[in-house]
Each structure stands twice: as C-alpha cells, then as structure tokens.
Amino acid sequence: MRGDGLAQVRVQKCGEAFCAVNVWVKNPGDEAVGDRLVLNVKPVKPGQMEGSAYDPKRNLRFSSKITYSENAMTTSGCVLGGLFCRSVSWNKVATR
C-alpha cells in the first residue's frame, strides 16, 4: 500500500525486470487498476536496488532507487538528470 493510502501495487517478476502493477486505486483518474511500472533494477547492497524504470502509459523513463525491508519499501525516481525527483513510501499488506 502506498504511504498515502491511495493505491496498492503488486510487485512481481516480468521477464528480466520487475513490474509494479496497480491492483487497487482509491480514486481512478490519472492512475487506474492495471497500470504498471517496469523496473530494471539490480541489487547494489543489502536492502537496496538501483537502475531505471519505465512507465509505458506515459512513455516516461527515469532513474530508480529502491530501499526495502521485509514489510516496507521506499521508491525514489528522478527525471531530466535529477532535476525532478520524487520518493514514495510503501507498506506490505495482505493480498486482496
């Protein structure tokens, strides 16, 4: 569940990458169930992965960093060489 409680994703392998797919969205609009983010990340140290991400809906590529533990993760991404960055916290929840 995203930290703001407005979306829930399922993270799973998709080929050589990981995909984060929206499985629940509180207020569909810009985001919808089924939207996905393709994460091409590799471990850099325990609890941290880095690489890139691709949003096919918006045709947008950006750098990506994920820090994680058993029950939580934080995703960070930047576009335009780090000019615009955003971090989002996530908490593990029971599968819907």
Chimera marker file (.cmm) of the C-alpha trace (Angstrom):
<marker_set name="trace">
<marker id="1" x="0.000" y="0.000" z="0.000" r="1" g="1" b="0" radius="0.5"/>
<marker id="2" x="1.347" y="3.391" z="-0.937" r="1" g="1" b="0" radius="0.5"/>
<marker id="3" x="2.075" y="5.617" z="2.063" r="1" g="1" b="0" radius="0.5"/>
<marker id="4" x="-0.788" y="7.998" z="1.248" r="1" g="1" b="0" radius="0.5"/>
<marker id="5" x="-3.240" y="5.056" z="1.161" r="1" g="1" b="0" radius="0.5"/>
<marker id="6" x="-4.451" y="5.889" z="-2.355" r="1" g="1" b="0" radius="0.5"/>
<marker id="7" x="-3.032" y="2.912" z="-4.265" r="1" g="1" b="0" radius="0.5"/>
<marker id="8" x="-1.895" y="-0.651" z="-3.844" r="1" g="1" b="0" radius="0.5"/>
<marker id="9" x="0.522" y="-2.439" z="-6.181" r="1" g="1" b="0" radius="0.5"/>
<marker id="10" x="1.704" y="-5.994" z="-6.687" r="1" g="1" b="0" radius="0.5"/>
<marker id="11" x="5.426" y="-6.275" z="-7.402" r="1" g="1" b="0" radius="0.5"/>
<marker id="12" x="6.412" y="-9.336" z="-9.428" r="1" g="1" b="0" radius="0.5"/>
<marker id="13" x="8.997" y="-10.517" z="-11.916" r="1" g="1" b="0" radius="0.5"/>
<marker id="14" x="8.230" y="-9.744" z="-15.567" r="1" g="1" b="0" radius="0.5"/>
<marker id="15" x="10.977" y="-11.165" z="-17.741" r="1" g="1" b="0" radius="0.5"/>
<marker id="16" x="14.347" y="-9.910" z="-16.525" r="1" g="1" b="0" radius="0.5"/>
<marker id="17" x="12.723" y="-6.896" z="-14.828" r="1" g="1" b="0" radius="0.5"/>
<marker id="18" x="10.202" y="-6.356" z="-12.044" r="1" g="1" b="0" radius="0.5"/>
<marker id="19" x="6.754" y="-4.912" z="-12.645" r="1" g="1" b="0" radius="0.5"/>
<marker id="20" x="4.709" y="-2.924" z="-10.155" r="1" g="1" b="0" radius="0.5"/>
<marker id="21" x="1.064" y="-3.235" z="-11.222" r="1" g="1" b="0" radius="0.5"/>
<marker id="22" x="-1.790" y="-1.250" z="-9.679" r="1" g="1" b="0" radius="0.5"/>
<marker id="23" x="-4.244" y="-3.721" z="-8.134" r="1" g="1" b="0" radius="0.5"/>
<marker id="24" x="-6.324" y="-1.107" z="-6.315" r="1" g="1" b="0" radius="0.5"/>
<marker id="25" x="-6.692" y="2.662" z="-6.739" r="1" g="1" b="0" radius="0.5"/>
<marker id="26" x="-8.920" y="4.713" z="-4.418" r="1" g="1" b="0" radius="0.5"/>
<marker id="27" x="-9.762" y="7.478" z="-6.922" r="1" g="1" b="0" radius="0.5"/>
<marker id="28" x="-9.171" y="6.317" z="-10.502" r="1" g="1" b="0" radius="0.5"/>
<marker id="29" x="-8.193" y="9.131" z="-12.837" r="1" g="1" b="0" radius="0.5"/>
<marker id="30" x="-4.559" y="9.625" z="-13.813" r="1" g="1" b="0" radius="0.5"/>
<marker id="31" x="-3.956" y="6.213" z="-12.204" r="1" g="1" b="0" radius="0.5"/>
<marker id="32" x="-6.009" y="3.102" z="-12.868" r="1" g="1" b="0" radius="0.5"/>
<marker id="33" x="-6.063" y="-0.560" z="-11.910" r="1" g="1" b="0" radius="0.5"/>
<marker id="34" x="-3.767" y="-2.398" z="-14.299" r="1" g="1" b="0" radius="0.5"/>
<marker id="35" x="-1.331" y="0.500" z="-14.824" r="1" g="1" b="0" radius="0.5"/>
<marker id="36" x="2.217" y="-0.789" z="-14.489" r="1" g="1" b="0" radius="0.5"/>
<marker id="37" x="5.747" y="0.386" z="-13.981" r="1" g="1" b="0" radius="0.5"/>
<marker id="38" x="8.625" y="-1.704" z="-15.359" r="1" g="1" b="0" radius="0.5"/>
<marker id="39" x="11.642" y="-1.640" z="-13.044" r="1" g="1" b="0" radius="0.5"/>
<marker id="40" x="15.075" y="-2.598" z="-14.397" r="1" g="1" b="0" radius="0.5"/>
<marker id="41" x="16.929" y="-2.587" z="-11.093" r="1" g="1" b="0" radius="0.5"/>
<marker id="42" x="19.830" y="-4.576" z="-9.672" r="1" g="1" b="0" radius="0.5"/>
<marker id="43" x="20.950" y="-5.083" z="-6.061" r="1" g="1" b="0" radius="0.5"/>
<marker id="44" x="23.712" y="-2.660" z="-5.020" r="1" g="1" b="0" radius="0.5"/>
<marker id="45" x="23.858" y="-3.676" z="-1.344" r="1" g="1" b="0" radius="0.5"/>
<marker id="46" x="21.576" y="-5.499" z="1.111" r="1" g="1" b="0" radius="0.5"/>
<marker id="47" x="18.169" y="-3.833" z="1.124" r="1" g="1" b="0" radius="0.5"/>
<marker id="48" x="18.862" y="-1.559" z="-1.837" r="1" g="1" b="0" radius="0.5"/>
<marker id="49" x="18.400" y="-1.771" z="-5.604" r="1" g="1" b="0" radius="0.5"/>
<marker id="50" x="19.141" y="0.824" z="-8.289" r="1" g="1" b="0" radius="0.5"/>
<marker id="51" x="18.578" y="1.192" z="-12.001" r="1" g="1" b="0" radius="0.5"/>
<marker id="52" x="15.855" y="2.612" z="-14.187" r="1" g="1" b="0" radius="0.5"/>
<marker id="53" x="12.096" y="2.488" z="-14.532" r="1" g="1" b="0" radius="0.5"/>
<marker id="54" x="9.708" y="2.839" z="-17.448" r="1" g="1" b="0" radius="0.5"/>
<marker id="55" x="6.084" y="3.972" z="-17.303" r="1" g="1" b="0" radius="0.5"/>
<marker id="56" x="4.518" y="2.692" z="-20.561" r="1" g="1" b="0" radius="0.5"/>
<marker id="57" x="1.271" y="4.650" z="-20.036" r="1" g="1" b="0" radius="0.5"/>
<marker id="58" x="3.137" y="7.980" z="-20.018" r="1" g="1" b="0" radius="0.5"/>
<marker id="59" x="6.111" y="6.793" z="-22.141" r="1" g="1" b="0" radius="0.5"/>
<marker id="60" x="8.422" y="8.081" z="-19.399" r="1" g="1" b="0" radius="0.5"/>
<marker id="61" x="11.843" y="6.722" z="-18.340" r="1" g="1" b="0" radius="0.5"/>
<marker id="62" x="13.590" y="7.714" z="-15.133" r="1" g="1" b="0" radius="0.5"/>
<marker id="63" x="16.294" y="6.667" z="-12.710" r="1" g="1" b="0" radius="0.5"/>
<marker id="64" x="15.102" y="4.477" z="-9.869" r="1" g="1" b="0" radius="0.5"/>
<marker id="65" x="16.307" y="3.565" z="-6.387" r="1" g="1" b="0" radius="0.5"/>
<marker id="66" x="14.508" y="1.163" z="-4.061" r="1" g="1" b="0" radius="0.5"/>
<marker id="67" x="15.288" y="0.587" z="-0.406" r="1" g="1" b="0" radius="0.5"/>
<marker id="68" x="13.402" y="-2.249" z="1.224" r="1" g="1" b="0" radius="0.5"/>
<marker id="69" x="12.892" y="-4.407" z="4.282" r="1" g="1" b="0" radius="0.5"/>
<marker id="70" x="10.563" y="-7.320" z="4.906" r="1" g="1" b="0" radius="0.5"/>
<marker id="71" x="7.459" y="-5.136" z="5.365" r="1" g="1" b="0" radius="0.5"/>
<marker id="72" x="8.233" y="-1.772" z="3.772" r="1" g="1" b="0" radius="0.5"/>
<marker id="73" x="9.997" y="-0.064" z="0.906" r="1" g="1" b="0" radius="0.5"/>
<marker id="74" x="10.751" y="3.391" z="-0.391" r="1" g="1" b="0" radius="0.5"/>
<marker id="75" x="10.962" y="4.098" z="-4.098" r="1" g="1" b="0" radius="0.5"/>
<marker id="76" x="12.761" y="7.135" z="-5.463" r="1" g="1" b="0" radius="0.5"/>
<marker id="77" x="12.871" y="8.296" z="-9.050" r="1" g="1" b="0" radius="0.5"/>
<marker id="78" x="14.292" y="11.230" z="-10.976" r="1" g="1" b="0" radius="0.5"/>
<marker id="79" x="13.826" y="12.591" z="-14.496" r="1" g="1" b="0" radius="0.5"/>
<marker id="80" x="15.798" y="15.146" z="-16.506" r="1" g="1" b="0" radius="0.5"/>
<marker id="81" x="19.132" y="14.227" z="-14.962" r="1" g="1" b="0" radius="0.5"/>
<marker id="82" x="17.861" y="14.624" z="-11.407" r="1" g="1" b="0" radius="0.5"/>
<marker id="83" x="16.056" y="17.924" z="-11.933" r="1" g="1" b="0" radius="0.5"/>
<marker id="84" x="12.715" y="16.481" z="-10.765" r="1" g="1" b="0" radius="0.5"/>
<marker id="85" x="12.727" y="13.737" z="-8.117" r="1" g="1" b="0" radius="0.5"/>
<marker id="86" x="10.074" y="12.040" z="-6.011" r="1" g="1" b="0" radius="0.5"/>
<marker id="87" x="10.135" y="9.479" z="-3.198" r="1" g="1" b="0" radius="0.5"/>
<marker id="88" x="7.215" y="7.307" z="-2.125" r="1" g="1" b="0" radius="0.5"/>
<marker id="89" x="6.910" y="5.028" z="0.898" r="1" g="1" b="0" radius="0.5"/>
<marker id="90" x="5.126" y="1.666" z="0.704" r="1" g="1" b="0" radius="0.5"/>
<marker id="91" x="3.944" y="-0.846" z="3.323" r="1" g="1" b="0" radius="0.5"/>
<marker id="92" x="3.291" y="-4.532" z="2.829" r="1" g="1" b="0" radius="0.5"/>
<marker id="93" x="-0.358" y="-5.542" z="3.216" r="1" g="1" b="0" radius="0.5"/>
<marker id="94" x="-2.270" y="-8.786" z="2.906" r="1" g="1" b="0" radius="0.5"/>
<marker id="95" x="-3.087" y="-9.722" z="-0.690" r="1" g="1" b="0" radius="0.5"/>
<marker id="96" x="-6.511" y="-8.622" z="-1.839" r="1" g="1" b="0" radius="0.5"/>
<link id1="1" id2="2" r="1" g="1" b="0" radius="0.2"/>
<link id1="2" id2="3" r="1" g="1" b="0" radius="0.2"/>
<link id1="3" id2="4" r="1" g="1" b="0" radius="0.2"/>
<link id1="4" id2="5" r="1" g="1" b="0" radius="0.2"/>
<link id1="5" id2="6" r="1" g="1" b="0" radius="0.2"/>
<link id1="6" id2="7" r="1" g="1" b="0" radius="0.2"/>
<link id1="7" id2="8" r="1" g="1" b="0" radius="0.2"/>
<link id1="8" id2="9" r="1" g="1" b="0" radius="0.2"/>
<link id1="9" id2="10" r="1" g="1" b="0" radius="0.2"/>
<link id1="10" id2="11" r="1" g="1" b="0" radius="0.2"/>
<link id1="11" id2="12" r="1" g="1" b="0" radius="0.2"/>
<link id1="12" id2="13" r="1" g="1" b="0" radius="0.2"/>
<link id1="13" id2="14" r="1" g="1" b="0" radius="0.2"/>
<link id1="14" id2="15" r="1" g="1" b="0" radius="0.2"/>
<link id1="15" id2="16" r="1" g="1" b="0" radius="0.2"/>
<link id1="16" id2="17" r="1" g="1" b="0" radius="0.2"/>
<link id1="17" id2="18" r="1" g="1" b="0" radius="0.2"/>
<link id1="18" id2="19" r="1" g="1" b="0" radius="0.2"/>
<link id1="19" id2="20" r="1" g="1" b="0" radius="0.2"/>
<link id1="20" id2="21" r="1" g="1" b="0" radius="0.2"/>
<link id1="21" id2="22" r="1" g="1" b="0" radius="0.2"/>
<link id1="22" id2="23" r="1" g="1" b="0" radius="0.2"/>
<link id1="23" id2="24" r="1" g="1" b="0" radius="0.2"/>
<link id1="24" id2="25" r="1" g="1" b="0" radius="0.2"/>
<link id1="25" id2="26" r="1" g="1" b="0" radius="0.2"/>
<link id1="26" id2="27" r="1" g="1" b="0" radius="0.2"/>
<link id1="27" id2="28" r="1" g="1" b="0" radius="0.2"/>
<link id1="28" id2="29" r="1" g="1" b="0" radius="0.2"/>
<link id1="29" id2="30" r="1" g="1" b="0" radius="0.2"/>
<link id1="30" id2="31" r="1" g="1" b="0" radius="0.2"/>
<link id1="31" id2="32" r="1" g="1" b="0" radius="0.2"/>
<link id1="32" id2="33" r="1" g="1" b="0" radius="0.2"/>
<link id1="33" id2="34" r="1" g="1" b="0" radius="0.2"/>
<link id1="34" id2="35" r="1" g="1" b="0" radius="0.2"/>
<link id1="35" id2="36" r="1" g="1" b="0" radius="0.2"/>
<link id1="36" id2="37" r="1" g="1" b="0" radius="0.2"/>
<link id1="37" id2="38" r="1" g="1" b="0" radius="0.2"/>
<link id1="38" id2="39" r="1" g="1" b="0" radius="0.2"/>
<link id1="39" id2="40" r="1" g="1" b="0" radius="0.2"/>
<link id1="40" id2="41" r="1" g="1" b="0" radius="0.2"/>
<link id1="41" id2="42" r="1" g="1" b="0" radius="0.2"/>
<link id1="42" id2="43" r="1" g="1" b="0" radius="0.2"/>
<link id1="43" id2="44" r="1" g="1" b="0" radius="0.2"/>
<link id1="44" id2="45" r="1" g="1" b="0" radius="0.2"/>
<link id1="45" id2="46" r="1" g="1" b="0" radius="0.2"/>
<link id1="46" id2="47" r="1" g="1" b="0" radius="0.2"/>
<link id1="47" id2="48" r="1" g="1" b="0" radius="0.2"/>
<link id1="48" id2="49" r="1" g="1" b="0" radius="0.2"/>
<link id1="49" id2="50" r="1" g="1" b="0" radius="0.2"/>
<link id1="50" id2="51" r="1" g="1" b="0" radius="0.2"/>
<link id1="51" id2="52" r="1" g="1" b="0" radius="0.2"/>
<link id1="52" id2="53" r="1" g="1" b="0" radius="0.2"/>
<link id1="53" id2="54" r="1" g="1" b="0" radius="0.2"/>
<link id1="54" id2="55" r="1" g="1" b="0" radius="0.2"/>
<link id1="55" id2="56" r="1" g="1" b="0" radius="0.2"/>
<link id1="56" id2="57" r="1" g="1" b="0" radius="0.2"/>
<link id1="57" id2="58" r="1" g="1" b="0" radius="0.2"/>
<link id1="58" id2="59" r="1" g="1" b="0" radius="0.2"/>
<link id1="59" id2="60" r="1" g="1" b="0" radius="0.2"/>
<link id1="60" id2="61" r="1" g="1" b="0" radius="0.2"/>
<link id1="61" id2="62" r="1" g="1" b="0" radius="0.2"/>
<link id1="62" id2="63" r="1" g="1" b="0" radius="0.2"/>
<link id1="63" id2="64" r="1" g="1" b="0" radius="0.2"/>
<link id1="64" id2="65" r="1" g="1" b="0" radius="0.2"/>
<link id1="65" id2="66" r="1" g="1" b="0" radius="0.2"/>
<link id1="66" id2="67" r="1" g="1" b="0" radius="0.2"/>
<link id1="67" id2="68" r="1" g="1" b="0" radius="0.2"/>
<link id1="68" id2="69" r="1" g="1" b="0" radius="0.2"/>
<link id1="69" id2="70" r="1" g="1" b="0" radius="0.2"/>
<link id1="70" id2="71" r="1" g="1" b="0" radius="0.2"/>
<link id1="71" id2="72" r="1" g="1" b="0" radius="0.2"/>
<link id1="72" id2="73" r="1" g="1" b="0" radius="0.2"/>
<link id1="73" id2="74" r="1" g="1" b="0" radius="0.2"/>
<link id1="74" id2="75" r="1" g="1" b="0" radius="0.2"/>
<link id1="75" id2="76" r="1" g="1" b="0" radius="0.2"/>
<link id1="76" id2="77" r="1" g="1" b="0" radius="0.2"/>
<link id1="77" id2="78" r="1" g="1" b="0" radius="0.2"/>
<link id1="78" id2="79" r="1" g="1" b="0" radius="0.2"/>
<link id1="79" id2="80" r="1" g="1" b="0" radius="0.2"/>
<link id1="80" id2="81" r="1" g="1" b="0" radius="0.2"/>
<link id1="81" id2="82" r="1" g="1" b="0" radius="0.2"/>
<link id1="82" id2="83" r="1" g="1" b="0" radius="0.2"/>
<link id1="83" id2="84" r="1" g="1" b="0" radius="0.2"/>
<link id1="84" id2="85" r="1" g="1" b="0" radius="0.2"/>
<link id1="85" id2="86" r="1" g="1" b="0" radius="0.2"/>
<link id1="86" id2="87" r="1" g="1" b="0" radius="0.2"/>
<link id1="87" id2="88" r="1" g="1" b="0" radius="0.2"/>
<link id1="88" id2="89" r="1" g="1" b="0" radius="0.2"/>
<link id1="89" id2="90" r="1" g="1" b="0" radius="0.2"/>
<link id1="90" id2="91" r="1" g="1" b="0" radius="0.2"/>
<link id1="91" id2="92" r="1" g="1" b="0" radius="0.2"/>
<link id1="92" id2="93" r="1" g="1" b="0" radius="0.2"/>
<link id1="93" id2="94" r="1" g="1" b="0" radius="0.2"/>
<link id1="94" id2="95" r="1" g="1" b="0" radius="0.2"/>
<link id1="95" id2="96" r="1" g="1" b="0" radius="0.2"/>
</marker_set>
